[in-house]
Amino acid sequence: MSEKDRVYEVLKKLEIPYEITPHPAVYTAAEAEEYRDLLKGTRCKNLFLKNGRGRVHYLVIVPHDKMLDLRKLDALLDEKRLGFASPRRLMKYLGLTPGSVSVFGLINDEENHVRVVLDEDLQKDDKINFHPNINTETLTILYTDLIRFLEWTGNPYMVIKFE
């Protein structure tokens, strides 16, 4: 079963409705900007980070246009030297490749290693957008369904205010 089919299967099981928007492959939030008029709701930037020792991994989700200061995030999470995790770690923990990072990669984290950090501003709109673990489609779901999905995964998550 393909990665995106696994996502659709889980969403169906959880009775989470979604809208699919196909588009050419995009690898960054900046590239996705070209297709902004096709999407409803908040477009997200998904960052896969590790702490300085590489023992703790975070999936940080912020609105696509928000700049993130890793030093401030260090303080908010009581961490030191947060940085981007390698493609090898991304594959190991979320089963994804660069350019397709998504909250739905948590489906592959069966041991709940990854901690999820949501920016408080994601709640401003009732709809939110993510890739279904491939970068040629975007799924739009309700923010409340995102929370239901996170509870289903069992991964720890927190909502914090990024300044």
Residue, then its C-alpha position, 0 to 999 in steps of 0.5 A: m500500500s502506498e504512503k498516501d493510501r495509508v493516510y487515506e485509510v487512517l482518515k477513513k477509519l477515524e471518520i475524518p473528512y478531507e478535500i484533496t487538491p492535486h498539484p505539481a511536486v513542491y518541496t518547500a513552503a515557498e514553492a507551494e505558494e504558487y498554489r495558494d489559491l487552490l487551498k482553503g484554510t491554513r497552509c503549514k510548514n512542517l519542520f522535522l527537528k532533533n535536539g543537540r544530542g539527537r535523542v529527542h525528535y520534534l515535528v514542529i508545525v507552523p503557518h507557512d509564512k511564519m519565521l521560526d527562531l530555533r533559539k527561541l524554540d530551544a527556550l520554549l521546549d527547554e532544549k539545547r541546540l535544536g536543529f534540522a534532522s537528517p534525511r536518514r532520521l526523517m526516514k527512520y522516524l516518519g518514513l518520509t523523504p525531504g519535501s514530503v514532511s507531514v503530520f501524517g508521517l506519524i502513522n509510521d512512528e509506531e513507537n511514538h518517538v516524535r513529539v509534535v509542537l503546534d503553533e497556537d496560530l494554527q487554530k485561527d482558521d478552522k481548516i488546515n492543509f498537509h501533504p498526504n506523505i507525498n508532495t503532489e497533493t494537499l489534504t484539507i482537514l478541520y483543525t479539530d480533526l487534526i487534534r483527533f488524528l494526533e490523539w489517535t497516533g499517541n504521539p505527545y503533542m503540545v500547542i505553544k505560542f511562537e513569537 
